[in-house]
Structures are given as structure tokens and as C-alpha cells.
């Protein structure tokens, strides 16, 4: 699976703030497969605890930086940012 680069997708703005992203069908399918995989992982109690922890860290980061636009282009970048959020 290749990198998903933010610049590849048009952003829809409303009142000067980003509101939505337009994605191609192939990328949308990859997103759906990823979500289905996460749903499968959620059936495992150990994985569920980890997923909940990641979500809580993302919410904490979003609360601390409400105007920040997230621009992660790899899973490693996401996890690195969440690690920083967890240390705040």
C-alpha cells in the first residue's frame, strides 16, 4: 500500500475553514477496508483497549489544538503525533 498524501485530495472550505475532503473511489475503498479491519480488531478485548486509548489520545490532542489541520501521510506519523498528545 502506498502513501496517501494530503496534497492528492481537494479540500472543500467553508468560511475559510476546511470542512471536507474529496477522495477518489480507490482511496475511499481503502478507507472502508481499513475501517472494516479496525471493526474486526474491536472484537478482540486487548485490541479494543488499544484502539480506545488511541482514540482518547486523538481527542485530547484535538481538544488541545482545535484549529490544527491534521496532515499525516503515514501510520507512523499518526502514531508519533498521538504519542506526543499522550505526553501533554
C-alpha positions in Angstrom: 0.0 0.0 0.0 1.4 3.4 -1.0 1.5 6.5 1.0 -1.6 8.7 1.0 -0.5 12.3 0.5 -2.8 15.1 1.7 -2.0 17.2 -1.4 -3.6 14.5 -3.6 -7.1 15.3 -2.4 -9.1 18.6 -2.9 -10.3 20.2 0.3 -13.6 21.9 0.5 -13.6 25.1 2.5 -16.5 27.0 4.2 -15.9 30.4 5.6 -12.2 29.9 5.1 -12.0 26.7 7.2 -11.5 23.2 5.8 -14.7 21.2 6.1 -14.4 18.2 3.8 -12.0 16.3 1.6 -12.9 14.8 -1.8 -11.4 11.4 -2.3 -11.3 9.1 -5.3 -13.1 5.8 -5.3 -10.0 3.6 -4.8 -8.9 5.6 -1.8 -12.4 5.5 -0.4 -12.4 1.7 -0.8 -9.1 1.6 1.1 -10.6 3.7 3.9 -13.6 1.3 4.1 -11.3 -1.7 4.2 -9.3 -0.1 7.0 -12.4 0.7 9.0 -13.6 -2.9 8.5 -10.2 -4.2 9.7 -10.5 -1.9 12.8 -14.0 -3.3 13.4 -12.6 -6.8 13.3 -9.9 -5.8 15.8 -12.5 -4.3 18.0 -13.9 -7.8 18.5 -10.7 -8.7 20.5 -10.7 -7.2 24.0 -7.0 -6.5 24.0 -7.2 -4.7 20.7 -10.3 -2.8 21.8 -8.4 -1.3 24.8 -5.6 -0.2 22.5 -8.0 1.3 20.0 -9.8 3.2 22.7 -6.5 4.5 24.0 -5.6 5.8 20.5 -9.0 7.5 20.2 -8.7 9.1 23.6 -5.3 10.4 22.7 -6.6 11.8 19.4 -9.5 13.5 21.2 -7.1 15.0 23.8 -4.9 16.3 21.0 -7.8 17.7 19.1 -9.1 19.5 22.3 -5.6 21.0 23.0 -5.3 22.1 19.3 -8.8 22.7 18.0 -7.7 24.8 15.0 -4.9 22.5 13.8 -5.4 20.8 10.5 -4.1 17.2 10.7 -1.8 16.4 7.8 -0.5 12.9 8.5 0.7 11.0 5.5 1.6 7.7 7.1 0.6 5.5 10.0 3.9 6.2 11.7 3.2 9.9 11.6 -0.1 9.4 13.2 1.3 7.3 15.9 4.1 9.7 16.6 1.7 12.6 16.9 -0.5 10.6 19.2 2.5 9.8 21.3 3.1 13.5 21.7 -0.6 14.1 22.6 -0.4 11.4 25.2 2.5 13.2 26.9 0.7 16.6 27.2 
